[in-house]
Amino acid sequence: MQSETSSKSEISFEDFRAQVVSDYKLAVTSRECSLLGRREVLTGKAKFGIFGDGKEVPQLAWAKVFQNGDFRSGYYRDQTFMMAIGALNIQQFFASLYATTNIEHEPNSAGRQMGGHFATHSLEEDGTWKNLTQQKNSSADISPTAGQMPRLLGLAQASKIYRNVTGIDADKFSRNGNEIAWGTIGNASTSEGLFWETINAAGVLQVPMVMNVWDDEYGISVHARHQTTKQNISEVLKGFQRDKGENNGYEIFAVNGWDYPALIETYENASRIAREEHTPVLIHVQQLTQPQGHSTSGSHERYKSEARLQWEREHDCNVKMREWMIATNIATDQELQEIEKDIKKQVRDGKKAAWEAHMAPVKNKVKDVLPVLQRAAESSQNKSFILQLKKELQENREALKKDILVASRKALRYMRGESSPAKQELIQFIDKYTEEVRPQYSSHLHSTSKYNALNVQPVAASYGEDSKEVDGRLVLRENFDSIFNKYPEALIFGEDTGEIGDVNQGLEGLQEKYGKLRVADTGIREATILGQGIGMAMRGLRPIAEIQYLDYLLYALQIMSDDLATLQYRTRGKQKAPLIIRTRGHRLEGIWHSGSPMGGILNLIRGIHVLVPRNMTKAAGFYNTLLESDEPALIVESLNGYRLKEKMPVNLGEFKTPLGVVETMREGTDITLVSYGSTLRLVEQAAKELQEVGIDAEVIDVQSLLPFDLNQDIVKSVAKTNRLLVIDEDVPGGASAFIVQKVMEEQNAWRHLDSKPQTLTAKDHRPAYGTDGDYFSKPSVEDIFEKVYEIMNEVDPAQFPQLK
C-alpha cells in the first residue's frame, strides 16, 4: 500500500508517470474505503464512521517528504497518509471500523478506539523501545478537538534536545535532531485554545514542527465565518511569519488542496525548512471538501447550499487530480476507469476479509457454547426457556461476544436453585470466556513490562553520623542534581523553573550547571508544558514537566486525562510516555494557591500514578523510583514543607520510595487516622493532644493514592482499632470518599468496625485567603481532635464525656 513516489531526484517522464499513477491509486483506494465504510455503518456492522474523504491528495504530497524517524500527531482525517506511509491497509482500515480486538488485524488500537484514530508501534513485545529512526511514526490519536496539539510540540522539541544536548544515547530515537513532528488539524479546530497555545509555544521554542491545516470551510455544520477571524487561519497568523535575520517565527504557506503539483512543491519546501533550520512551518491547505459530510451521524445536505455542494463536486481533490492527469497525458480516461474498477473490487475484497476475520472467533465460540446450553437445558426444569435462548443465539448470524455471554448468563438464571454437572459446566464456560475476553477491553492501563513502577525495589534513605538538618528544598535540589548527572536524557521545565530554580528554589543553581535546555523556563501555558513532556517522553527522553501549583493543573487536566493517562491503554501497550509531572499543593494562602482538588484528579487520570509525599525526602524518593520505570506519574509536593527541616540523605539519587505502600507514622489502639501530604502534620499534632486525654490514635500516611495501599495495611490497622477516620484537604466526597471506598469495599474493613467510618474534609467552598481563611476552610488540629473525641464519646461516654 505504501506510496512508491519519490521527489528527490531527476526522473524520466515514464517514471514520473508511474509514480503519479501510484499516488492516484492510493487516493482512489482511500476514497473507496470511506464510501464503503459509511455503508458498513449504515448497515449496522460498524457503530460509527468518520473518514478522510476529500483530503486524499494533500496527504499524498505530505507522505513524500515524511521520513523515517519523523512523527505524526494528527486527527481522524489522515487515513490516506497512513496508507501512503505503509502503516494502514484496506483490511486494517475495516478491522478498525468493526472494532476488531486482535492487535495484528487492527494495529491502531486493537478495537479500543473508533475508526480514523491511527497509531504506529513504538514498543517491542516486552515493552522496550523499537528503533524509531528506522520507521515512520504516528503518535496515537485522540478524539478531543485540538487535543493532539500539545503533544505535537513535545515531539518536535525532542529533535531540538537531541541536536543540542550531548551525552544522550539517541541511537533509537534521533539522527542529530533531523526529525520533523508533523501535525494535522481541521480548520474549525484552530479555534481551540490548545491550537493557539501550541502555535505560540512552537514559535518561541523554534522547533521542527510542520502544522497542516485541512480547510474545508466547515466545522461539522458551522461555516468558517463563525469559526475564524477573516475566515482564514493563515491570514490571521501572518504576524507569526518570520522576518529572516530579525525575528524568529514561522514560515507560512497557503496552497489549494486539489493542486497536486503545487502541493508537492509546498511540502518539499516545508520539509527542508523545518528539518534543516528547525523553524516551525504552517501549511494552510485550502479549498478541500467533505464528500460525505462530517461523519455518519448526519448529512451535510442539511446545512450546505446546492451551490456549495456543486462546487465541492467540481473541486473534489481526486476529481481535480484525475482531470490534471488526463490533461497532461499522464493517463487516459479509459486507463483511469480500469484502475478505479479494479480498486473497487480490492476494497470490497478487503472489507470482506476484515469482516470474516472479525467474526471468526465469535462464530467459533458460538459453536462451543451451543452444546453447553443444550446440556444445561436437558438438565433443567426450565428447559424450554434455555432452548429458546440457544435458538436465538444460533440463528443470530452476526452475533457479538456480548450475545454469547447474555445467552449464557440468562440461562444460568433459569437454573437457580438447581444442581447438576451441566450447570457447573455452564458456570465454567461463563467464567472462562469472561476471563478470556475482558482483557481485550481492559488491559494495559499501566505498563506490563518489567519496568512497571511497582517492580522497582524500594531503597531507604540512609544517613551518616554527620548528616545535617537542612531545609527540605535542599534535599530536593541535591537529589535533582544527582538525577541530572545520572540521566543525561532527564530534563525539567516549567514556569520559573530555570533561572531562579523554581519558586521554592528546589532547582537552585541547576540551570547554570546543566544548561538552559535541560533546566528550562517556559511561558505561562500549562497545557503545552504537559504536551512538551508527553511528546518528549514518547521519543525516549525523561522529562519532568513542572506545573507551578496544583490548582493550575486544571489547565492541563484535559491533556493528562485524554492523552497521557490513556496512551498505554488506547494502543494496547504499543506506545508509552513515562512523563513525571511535578507540582506543589495543599496549604498556603487563598483560593488558587492552596486547593487540593484530588477527587477530580483521581477520577480523571486513571493510568497515571498519583503520589502525595508528606516531605521532600519522600518526594525525592518517588522521583528516583519513577526514573527507573516506564510509567507516567504526578507528584504533589507539600507546598509548606520546603523550609521545614529534614536530614540530608547520603544516598542521593539512589533511595526510592515505593508506590502503593502506606506508612504507619504512629501506632495506636483506639482509632485509625488516615491522611496524606501537609495535613499529616496536623494529624500528628492532634494525635499527641488526644493522647493527653487518653485516646491512643494510630496515624497512617497514604503516600500514594494511585495505586492505593497494595498490601492492604490500613485494614490491618482497623482490625486492631475498630474505628476509622479519614482526614483530607479536598472537598467532601473527594479523595476522602475514594479512600473510604478502597478501605471499606476492597479491603472489607467494615467487618472490623465498632463505629461508622467517617471523614473530615475541607468545606465545600474553596479555601479563603490568610491564616484565618485556612483555619475556617480546611481541617485544623482542633477539628481533628474534636471529631475523634466525638467518636470516642459515642464508644464510652463515661470516660469521654461530651465536650459541649
C-alpha positions in Angstrom: 0.0 0.0 0.0 2.9 2.4 0.6 3.4 5.0 -2.0 6.4 4.5 -4.3 6.7 8.2 -5.1 10.0 9.9 -4.7 10.7 13.6 -5.4 14.4 13.7 -4.6 16.0 13.2 -8.0 15.5 13.9 -11.7 13.5 11.1 -13.3 12.2 10.2 -16.7 8.6 11.1 -17.7 7.7 7.4 -17.6 9.0 7.0 -14.1 7.2 10.2 -13.1 4.0 9.0 -14.7 4.3 5.7 -12.8 4.7 7.5 -9.5 1.7 9.8 -10.2 -0.5 6.8 -11.2 0.6 5.0 -8.0 -0.4 8.1 -6.0 -3.8 8.2 -7.7 -4.4 4.6 -6.9 -3.9 5.3 -3.3 -6.2 8.3 -3.4 -8.9 6.2 -5.1 -8.3 3.3 -2.6 -8.7 5.6 0.4 -11.9 7.2 -1.1 -13.4 3.8 -1.8 -12.7 2.8 1.8 -14.5 5.9 3.0 -17.5 5.3 0.8 -17.8 1.6 1.7 -17.0 2.4 5.3 -20.1 4.7 5.5 -22.3 1.9 4.1 -21.0 -0.5 6.7 -22.1 1.9 9.5 -25.5 2.4 7.9 -26.0 -1.4 7.7 -25.1 -1.7 11.4 -21.9 -3.7 11.1 -19.9 -0.7 12.5 -21.1 1.7 15.2 -19.8 5.0 13.8 -17.7 6.3 10.9 -15.6 9.4 10.4 -13.4 9.4 7.3 -10.7 11.2 5.4 -12.6 11.6 2.1 -11.8 14.9 0.4 -8.3 15.2 2.0 -6.6 12.5 -0.1 -4.3 14.5 -2.4 -2.6 16.8 0.1 -1.8 13.8 2.2 -0.1 12.1 -0.7 2.1 15.1 -1.1 2.9 15.1 2.6 3.8 11.4 2.6 6.5 12.0 0.0 8.6 14.1 2.4 7.8 12.2 5.6 11.0 10.4 6.6 11.9 7.6 8.9 12.1 8.9 12.4 9.5 11.6 11.8 6.4 11.7 13.9 2.8 12.5 13.1 0.4 14.0 15.7 -2.9 14.2 13.9 -6.6 13.7 13.8 -9.2 11.5 12.3 -9.0 12.5 8.6 -5.5 11.2 7.9 -6.2 7.7 6.6 -4.7 8.4 3.1 -1.4 9.5 4.7 -1.3 6.4 6.9 -1.9 4.2 3.8 0.8 6.2 1.9 3.5 5.6 4.5 2.6 1.9 4.6 1.0 1.9 8.1 -2.5 1.1 7.1 -4.0 -1.3 4.5 -7.6 -1.9 3.4 -8.3 -4.8 5.7 -6.8 -2.9 8.7 -9.0 0.0 7.9 -12.1 -2.1 8.1 -10.9 -4.0 11.1 -10.7 -0.7 12.9 -14.2 0.2 11.8 -15.5 -3.1 13.2 -13.5 -2.7 16.5 -11.6 -5.9 16.0 -9.6 -6.7 19.2 -6.8 -8.6 17.5 -3.8 -6.2 17.5 -2.4 -7.9 14.5 -5.5 -7.3 12.5 -6.2 -3.8 14.0 -2.8 -2.3 14.8 -4.0 1.2 15.7 -5.8 0.4 19.0 -7.0 -3.2 18.9 -10.5 -2.0 18.7 -10.4 0.4 21.6 -10.9 3.5 19.5 -13.3 4.3 16.7 -12.1 4.2 13.2 -9.9 7.1 12.0 -7.7 7.0 15.0 -4.2 5.9 14.0 -1.0 4.8 15.6 2.2 3.0 14.9 4.0 0.7 17.3 6.9 2.2 19.2 7.5 -0.7 21.5 8.6 -4.3 21.3 6.5 -7.1 22.8 8.5 -6.8 26.1 7.8 -3.0 26.3 11.3 -1.9 25.3 11.7 0.7 22.6 11.9 -0.1 18.9 14.3 1.8 16.8 12.1 4.8 16.0 14.7 6.2 13.5 14.1 3.2 11.2 10.3 3.6 10.9 7.7 6.2 10.2 5.9 7.1 13.4 2.5 8.2 14.3 1.6 9.1 17.9 -1.8 7.6 18.9 -4.7 9.8 18.0 -7.4 11.1 20.4 -10.8 12.4 19.6 -11.0 15.7 21.6 -10.7 18.6 19.2 -7.2 20.0 19.1 -6.1 17.7 21.9 -3.3 16.4 19.6 -1.6 19.8 19.6 0.3 20.0 22.9 1.8 16.5 22.3 3.0 17.7 18.9 5.0 20.4 20.5 6.9 17.9 22.6 7.5 15.6 19.7 9.1 18.5 17.8 11.1 19.7 20.8 12.7 16.3 21.2 14.6 16.9 18.0 15.9 20.1 19.4 17.1 18.4 22.5 18.7 15.6 20.6 20.5 18.0 18.3 21.8 20.3 21.1 22.3 18.2 24.3 25.3 16.0 24.5 25.7 12.7 26.2 22.3 11.2 25.4 22.1 7.7 23.9 20.0 8.6 20.9 20.6 5.6 18.7 16.9 4.5 18.7 15.4 8.0 18.8 17.1 10.5 16.6 19.7 11.2 14.0 21.1 14.6 15.1 17.7 16.0 15.6 16.8 15.9 11.9 13.3 14.6 12.6 10.1 16.6 12.0 6.9 16.4 14.0 4.0 16.8 11.7 0.6 17.9 12.9 -2.8 17.9 11.3 -6.0 19.7 12.3 -9.2 20.8 10.7 -9.7 24.4 10.0 -12.6 24.8 12.6 -10.5 23.2 15.3 -7.9 26.0 15.0 -10.5 28.0 17.1 -9.5 25.9 20.1 -7.1 27.4 22.7 -4.9 24.4 22.5 -4.1 25.2 18.9 -3.1 28.8 19.7 -1.1 27.9 22.8 0.8 25.3 20.8 1.4 27.6 17.8 2.8 30.3 20.1 5.0 27.9 22.1 6.5 26.4 18.9 7.3 29.8 17.6 9.0 30.7 20.8 10.9 27.4 21.1 11.8 27.3 17.3 11.3 23.6 16.9 11.0 21.5 13.7 7.2 21.3 13.6 5.0 21.4 10.5 1.4 22.1 11.1 -1.1 21.1 8.4 -4.5 22.7 8.5 -7.1 20.9 6.4 -9.6 23.6 5.4 -13.0 22.6 4.0 -14.7 25.7 5.4 -16.8 23.9 7.9 -16.7 22.6 11.5 -19.4 19.9 11.3 -22.3 22.2 10.3 -20.8 25.5 11.2 -19.2 27.7 8.5 -15.8 29.2 8.8 -17.3 32.7 9.2 -18.4 31.6 12.7 -15.1 30.0 13.4 -12.2 32.2 12.4 -11.5 35.9 12.1 -11.3 36.7 8.3 -12.4 33.1 7.7 -8.7 32.4 7.0 -6.3 31.0 9.5 -3.1 31.7 7.5 -4.3 35.3 7.1 -4.8 35.6 10.8 -1.4 34.1 11.6 0.5 36.5 9.3 2.0 38.1 12.4 3.8 34.8 13.1 5.6 35.0 9.8 9.4 35.1 10.5 11.5 38.1 9.4 14.7 36.5 8.2 17.6 37.8 10.1 15.5 39.8 12.5 12.7 38.0 14.3 12.1 34.3 14.7 8.7 32.9 13.8 7.0 30.7 11.3 7.3 30.0 7.6 3.7 30.1 6.4 2.4 28.5 3.2 -1.1 28.5 1.7 -1.9 26.1 -1.1 -5.0 24.6 -2.7 -5.7 21.1 -1.7 -6.6 19.9 -5.2 -3.5 21.2 -6.8 -1.2 18.2 -6.9 2.0 19.8 -8.4 1.7 22.9 -6.1 1.2 20.6 -3.1 4.4 18.6 -4.0 6.4 21.8 -4.1 5.0 23.2 -0.9 5.7 20.1 1.1 9.2 19.8 -0.2 9.9 23.4 0.9 8.3 23.0 4.3 10.2 19.8 4.9 13.6 21.4 4.1 13.0 24.5 6.2 11.8 22.6 9.3 14.3 19.8 9.0 17.4 21.8 8.4 16.7 25.1 10.1 14.5 23.9 13.0 11.9 26.6 12.1 8.3 25.8 12.5 6.1 25.8 9.4 2.3 26.2 8.9 0.7 24.8 5.8 -2.8 26.1 5.2 -4.4 23.6 2.7 -7.4 25.4 1.3 -10.4 24.5 -0.9 -10.8 21.0 0.4 -14.1 19.2 0.5 -16.1 16.7 2.6 -17.9 14.5 0.0 -19.8 12.6 2.8 -20.1 15.4 5.3 -18.6 15.3 8.8 -19.4 11.8 9.9 -22.1 9.1 9.7 -24.1 10.9 12.3 -25.6 13.3 9.8 -25.9 14.6 6.3 -24.2 17.7 5.1 -27.0 18.3 2.6 -28.9 19.7 5.6 -26.6 22.7 6.0 -24.9 23.2 2.7 -26.5 25.0 -0.2 -26.8 23.3 -3.6 -24.3 25.8 -5.0 -21.8 24.8 -2.3 -22.4 21.1 -2.9 -21.9 21.6 -6.7 -18.7 23.5 -6.0 -17.5 20.6 -3.8 -18.3 18.1 -6.5 -16.3 20.1 -9.1 -13.3 20.8 -6.7 -13.0 17.4 -5.1 -9.3 16.8 -4.9 -9.5 13.3 -6.5 -11.6 14.7 -9.4 -9.1 17.6 -10.0 -6.1 15.2 -9.8 -7.8 13.0 -12.4 -8.5 15.9 -14.7 -4.9 17.1 -14.4 -3.6 13.6 -15.2 -5.7 13.4 -18.3 -4.8 17.0 -19.4 -1.0 16.3 -19.0 -1.2 12.9 -20.8 -0.2 11.0 -17.7 -3.2 8.8 -18.2 -6.3 8.4 -20.3 -9.8 8.4 -19.1 -10.1 4.7 -20.0 -7.0 3.8 -18.2 -8.2 5.5 -15.1 -11.6 3.9 -15.3 -9.9 0.5 -15.3 -7.8 1.5 -12.3 -10.9 2.6 -10.5 -12.9 -0.5 -11.3 -10.1 -2.7 -10.1 -9.7 -0.8 -6.8 -13.4 -1.0 -6.1 -13.0 -4.8 -6.1 -9.9 -4.7 -4.0 -11.7 -2.6 -1.4 -14.7 -4.9 -1.4 -12.5 -7.9 -1.0 -10.5 -6.3 1.8 -13.7 -5.4 3.6 -15.0 -8.9 3.3 -11.7 -10.4 4.6 -11.8 -8.0 7.6 -15.3 -8.9 8.5 -14.7 -12.6 8.2 -11.6 -12.3 10.4 -13.5 -10.2 12.9 -16.4 -12.7 13.1 -14.4 -16.0 13.1 -13.5 -16.1 16.8 -17.1 -15.3 17.7 -18.5 -17.9 15.4 -16.1 -20.5 16.8 -17.2 -19.6 20.4 -20.9 -19.9 19.5 -20.2 -23.4 18.3 -18.5 -24.1 21.6 -21.4 -22.8 23.8 -24.4 -24.3 21.9 -23.8 -27.8 23.2 -23.2 -26.4 26.7 -26.6 -24.7 26.5 -28.2 -27.8 25.2 -26.9 -29.9 28.1 -28.0 -27.2 30.5 -31.5 -27.2 29.0 -31.7 -31.0 29.2 -30.8 -31.0 32.9 -33.1 -28.0 33.9 -36.7 -27.7 34.9 -36.7 -24.6 32.6 -35.7 -26.5 29.5 -37.9 -24.6 27.1 -36.6 -21.2 28.2 -33.0 -22.2 27.9 -33.6 -23.8 24.5 -35.2 -20.6 23.3 -32.0 -18.7 24.3 -29.9 -21.3 22.4 -32.1 -20.9 19.4 -31.9 -17.1 19.3 -28.1 -17.3 19.6 -27.8 -20.0 16.9 -29.9 -18.0 14.5 -28.0 -14.7 15.1 -25.8 -14.6 12.0 -23.9 -11.6 13.3 -23.6 -12.4 17.0 -21.2 -10.5 19.2 -19.1 -11.7 22.1 -21.7 -9.9 24.3 -24.5 -12.1 22.8 -22.7 -15.3 23.9 -22.5 -14.1 27.5 -26.0 -12.7 27.5 -27.5 -16.0 26.5 -25.2 -18.0 28.9 -25.8 -15.8 31.9 -29.6 -15.7 31.3 -29.6 -19.5 31.0 -27.9 -19.6 34.4 -30.7 -17.6 35.9 -33.2 -20.3 34.9 -31.1 -22.9 36.7 -31.0 -21.0 40.1 -31.6 -23.4 42.9 -30.7 -26.4 40.7 -27.5 -28.6 41.0 -26.1 -30.6 38.1 -22.9 -31.2 36.2 -24.4 -29.3 33.3 -24.9 -26.2 35.4 -21.3 -26.4 36.6 -20.2 -26.7 33.0 -22.1 -23.6 32.1 -20.6 -21.7 35.0 -17.2 -22.7 34.0 -17.8 -21.6 30.4 -19.0 -18.2 31.6 -16.1 -17.7 33.9 -13.5 -18.9 31.4 -14.9 -16.9 28.5 -15.2 -13.7 30.6 -11.6 -14.2 31.8 -10.5 -14.6 28.2 -12.4 -11.7 26.7 -12.4 -9.0 29.4 -8.6 -8.2 29.0 -9.3 -7.4 25.3 -11.1 -4.3 26.6 -9.4 -3.6 29.9 -5.7 -4.5 29.8 -2.7 -2.1 29.6 -4.0 0.7 31.8 -0.4 0.6 33.1 2.8 -0.8 31.8 3.0 -4.6 31.6 6.8 -4.5 31.1 9.5 -5.3 33.7 9.8 -1.5 34.0 6.4 -1.1 35.7 6.9 1.2 38.6 5.7 -1.4 41.1 8.6 -3.6 40.1 11.2 -1.1 41.3 12.6 -2.2 44.5 12.4 0.3 47.4 15.6 1.7 48.9 15.5 3.5 52.2 17.1 6.9 52.6 20.3 6.5 54.6 22.2 8.9 56.8 25.7 9.4 58.1 26.8 10.4 61.5 27.3 14.0 60.3 24.1 14.2 58.2 22.8 17.7 58.9 19.2 19.0 59.3 18.5 21.2 56.3 15.6 22.9 54.6 13.5 20.3 52.7 14.1 22.1 49.4 17.8 21.3 49.7 17.1 17.6 49.8 15.1 18.0 46.6 17.8 20.2 45.0 20.6 17.8 45.7 18.6 14.9 44.6 17.7 16.6 41.3 21.4 17.3 40.9 22.1 13.6 41.2 19.3 12.8 38.8 20.6 15.1 36.1 24.1 13.8 36.5 22.9 10.2 36.4 20.4 10.5 33.5 21.6 12.7 30.5 18.2 12.2 29.0 16.5 13.8 32.0 15.3 17.4 31.8 12.9 19.6 33.7 10.9 22.7 32.5 8.1 25.0 33.7 7.2 28.4 34.8 10.2 29.9 36.8 11.9 26.6 36.8 15.1 27.7 35.2 16.9 30.9 36.1 15.6 31.2 39.6 15.5 27.4 40.2 11.7 27.2 40.7 9.6 29.4 43.1 10.8 27.4 46.1 14.4 27.0 45.0 14.2 23.3 44.7 16.3 23.6 41.5 18.5 26.5 42.6 21.7 26.7 40.5 20.9 23.7 38.3 20.3 25.7 35.1 23.7 27.2 35.3 25.2 23.7 35.8 23.1 21.7 33.2 22.2 24.4 30.7 19.0 26.1 29.5 17.7 23.2 27.6 17.8 20.7 30.4 16.6 23.1 33.2 14.3 25.4 31.3 11.9 28.3 31.8 8.6 28.2 29.9 5.8 30.7 29.3 2.6 30.7 31.3 1.0 27.8 29.4 0.2 24.7 31.4 -1.4 22.6 28.7 1.6 22.8 26.4 4.0 22.3 29.3 2.3 19.0 29.7 2.4 18.5 26.0 6.1 19.1 25.8 6.5 16.3 28.4 4.3 13.9 26.6 5.9 14.3 23.2 9.5 14.2 24.5 8.7 11.1 26.6 7.3 9.4 23.5 10.7 9.8 21.9 12.9 8.3 24.6 13.7 11.4 26.8 12.9 11.5 30.5 11.1 14.8 31.0 9.8 16.3 34.3 7.1 18.8 33.5 6.6 21.3 36.3 3.2 22.9 36.9 3.8 25.6 39.4 0.8 25.0 41.7 -1.6 22.1 42.0 -4.5 24.4 41.3 -3.1 25.3 37.9 -3.0 21.6 37.0 -6.6 22.1 35.9 -5.4 24.0 32.8 -3.6 20.8 31.8 -6.1 18.2 33.1 -7.7 17.6 29.8 -4.4 16.7 28.2 -3.5 14.5 31.2 -6.9 12.7 31.1 -7.5 12.3 27.4 -3.9 11.8 26.1 -1.3 10.8 28.7 -3.5 8.7 31.0 -4.9 6.7 28.1 -1.8 6.2 26.0 -0.8 2.7 27.0 -4.5 1.6 27.1 -5.5 3.0 23.8 -2.5 1.5 22.0 -2.8 -1.8 23.9 0.8 -1.3 25.2 2.4 -0.3 21.9 3.3 3.3 22.9 4.4 4.9 26.2 5.2 8.3 27.6 6.9 8.0 31.0 6.4 11.6 31.9 6.8 12.8 35.5 4.6 15.8 36.4 5.9 17.8 39.3 3.7 20.2 41.2 3.1 21.6 44.7 -0.1 21.9 46.6 -2.1 21.8 49.8 -2.0 24.5 52.4 -0.8 28.1 51.7 -3.0 31.1 51.0 -6.1 31.8 49.0 -8.4 30.2 46.5 -5.9 29.4 43.8 -2.7 28.6 45.8 -4.0 26.2 48.4 -6.5 24.0 46.7 -6.5 20.2 46.8 -8.8 19.1 44.0 -7.7 15.5 44.4 -11.1 13.9 43.9 -11.4 15.3 40.4 -7.8 14.4 39.6 -8.2 10.8 40.8 -11.4 10.3 38.8 -9.9 11.8 35.6 -6.4 10.4 35.3 -6.6 6.7 35.8 -3.5 5.4 34.1 -1.2 7.9 35.8 0.2 7.3 39.2 -0.8 10.0 41.8 1.8 10.4 44.6 1.3 12.6 47.6 4.6 12.6 49.7 4.5 14.3 53.1 8.0 15.7 52.9 10.8 16.3 50.4 12.8 13.2 51.2 9.7 11.1 50.3 9.2 13.2 47.2 12.8 12.8 46.1 12.4 9.0 46.6 9.4 9.0 44.2 11.4 10.8 41.5 14.2 8.2 41.8 11.7 5.3 41.6 9.9 6.7 38.6 13.1 7.3 36.6 13.7 3.6 36.8 10.2 2.9 35.5 8.4 3.4 32.2 5.2 4.9 33.5 3.8 8.4 34.0 3.1 9.9 37.4 2.0 13.1 39.2 4.0 14.0 42.3 2.4 16.6 44.5 5.0 18.2 46.8 3.8 19.8 50.1 3.8 23.5 49.5 4.5 24.4 53.1 7.3 21.9 53.5 10.2 23.4 51.6 11.5 25.3 54.6 10.9 22.6 57.2 13.9 20.8 58.4 14.9 17.3 57.2 18.0 15.3 57.4 20.2 15.2 54.3 20.5 11.6 53.0 23.9 10.3 51.9 22.5 8.1 49.1 21.0 10.9 47.0 19.6 9.7 43.6 19.5 6.2 44.9 16.9 5.9 47.7 13.5 5.0 46.3 10.0 5.5 47.8 7.7 2.6 46.8 4.4 3.2 45.1 1.2 1.9 46.7 2.7 1.4 50.1 1.3 3.2 53.2 3.5 4.1 56.2 2.4 3.9 59.8 3.8 7.0 61.5 2.3 6.5 64.9 1.0 3.3 66.4 -2.2 3.3 68.5 -5.1 1.1 69.6 -8.2 3.3 69.8 -8.8 4.7 66.3 -7.1 4.7 62.8 -6.4 8.2 61.4 -5.6 8.2 57.7 -4.3 11.2 55.7 -1.6 12.4 53.3 0.5 15.4 52.4 0.6 18.5 54.5 -2.4 17.6 56.6 -0.4 14.8 58.2 1.4 17.3 60.4 -1.9 18.4 61.8 -3.0 14.8 62.3 0.2 14.1 64.2 -0.2 17.1 66.4 -3.8 16.1 67.1 -2.8 12.6 68.0 -0.4 13.9 70.6 -3.1 16.1 72.1 -5.6 13.1 72.0 -3.1 11.1 73.9 -3.3 13.6 76.7 -7.0 12.8 77.2 -6.5 9.0 77.0 -7.1 8.4 73.3 -4.5 6.3 71.6 -4.6 7.1 67.8 -2.8 5.2 65.1 -1.7 7.6 62.2 -1.2 6.3 58.7 0.3 8.2 55.8 -1.3 7.0 52.5 1.7 8.4 50.4 0.3 7.0 47.2 -3.3 7.5 46.1 -2.9 5.8 42.7 -2.0 3.0 43.4 -3.5 2.7 46.8 -2.3 0.6 49.7 -1.5 -2.5 47.7 -0.5 -4.5 50.8 -3.9 -3.6 52.5 -2.2 -2.4 55.6 -5.0 0.0 56.5 -7.5 -2.8 57.1 -4.9 -4.4 59.5 -4.9 -1.2 61.5 -8.7 -1.0 61.5 -8.8 -4.7 62.7 -6.8 -3.5 65.7 -8.6 -0.2 66.5 -12.1 -1.0 65.1 -12.5 2.7 64.1 -11.6 4.8 61.1 -11.4 8.5 60.4 -10.0 9.8 57.0 -8.8 13.4 57.1 -8.4 15.2 53.8 -8.0 18.8 52.5 -10.2 18.0 49.5 -13.9 18.9 49.5 -16.5 16.4 50.9 -16.9 13.4 48.6 -13.4 14.0 47.1 -10.3 12.0 47.9 -11.7 11.0 51.3 -14.6 9.2 49.6 -12.1 7.5 47.3 -10.1 6.3 50.4 -13.1 5.1 52.2 -14.4 3.2 49.2 -11.0 1.4 48.9 -10.8 0.5 52.6 -14.4 -0.4 53.1 -15.2 -2.2 49.8 -11.9 -3.6 48.6 -10.3 -4.3 51.9 -13.6 -5.2 53.6 -12.7 -3.1 56.7 -16.4 -2.9 57.6 -16.1 -6.3 59.2 -13.9 -4.9 61.9 -15.8 -1.7 62.7 -17.4 -0.9 66.0 -18.2 2.7 64.9 -19.2 4.0 61.5 -16.3 5.1 59.2 -16.1 8.8 59.0 -14.4 11.6 57.1 -13.2 15.0 58.0 -12.6 17.2 55.0 -12.3 20.8 53.9 -15.5 22.9 53.4 -17.5 22.8 50.2 -16.0 26.2 49.2 -12.5 26.9 48.1 -10.1 28.0 50.8 -10.2 31.6 51.7 -7.1 33.9 51.9 -5.0 34.3 55.0 -4.2 32.2 58.1 -7.8 32.6 59.4 -9.1 31.7 55.9 -7.2 28.5 56.0 -8.3 27.7 59.6 -12.0 28.1 58.7 -11.7 26.4 55.3 -9.7 23.3 56.0 -9.4 20.7 58.8 -7.5 22.1 61.8 -5.9 20.4 64.8 -8.9 21.3 66.8 -11.3 19.9 64.2 -9.4 16.6 64.2 -9.3 16.4 68.0 -13.0 17.1 68.4 -14.0 14.7 65.6 -12.0 11.9 67.2 -13.2 12.8 70.6 -16.9 12.7 69.4 -16.3 9.2 68.0 -14.8 8.0 71.3 -17.6 9.7 73.3 -20.1 7.5 71.5 -18.0 4.5 72.4 -17.5 5.3 76.1 -19.5 8.4 77.3 -18.3 7.9 80.9 -14.6 8.0 80.0 -15.1 10.7 77.3 -17.9 13.0 78.4 -19.3 15.4 75.9 -17.2 18.5 75.2 -20.3 20.6 74.5 
